[in-house]
Amino acid sequence: MRKSGLVVAAMLAAVPVTAEAMSVAEFVAKGEALRAKGVLALTSSDIALLRDEVKAAAASYRASLKADLAAGRKPSSCPPPVGQSNIEGRDVLAYFKTLPAAQQKQSVKAAFPGLMKQRYPCK
């Protein structure tokens, strides 16, 4: 289990963002396939693909939070500053797996705010 956690955690390391949106269902399928491979998953290009997808979703979400604050709207969540989040790849995968089938058709970018609202509610 520890090795698969490291593999999934590696999905969140820094690399350039992807151009195409991925559905939550695709993300979950690829993430589960990588976990099943264990350490061998480290050689898969899907790690970078999933990492890029999460990075793009996170950047988009943070931009929307910034826009909300600038417009005087209450933010939907209150995450820590960039680089100080304790969300790992396995957390993203676990959250996405809890979404109903209808919501798994949406993009990772569209689903990501739900994770942030759950994980970092404003107090």
Secondary structure, 3 states (H helix, E strand, C coil): CHHHHHHHHHCCCCCCCCCCCCEHHHHHHHHHHHHHHHHHHHHCHHHHHHHHHHHHHHHHHHHHHHHHHHCCCCCCCCCCCCCCCCCCHHHHHHHHHHCCCCHHHCEHHHHHHHHHHHHCCCC
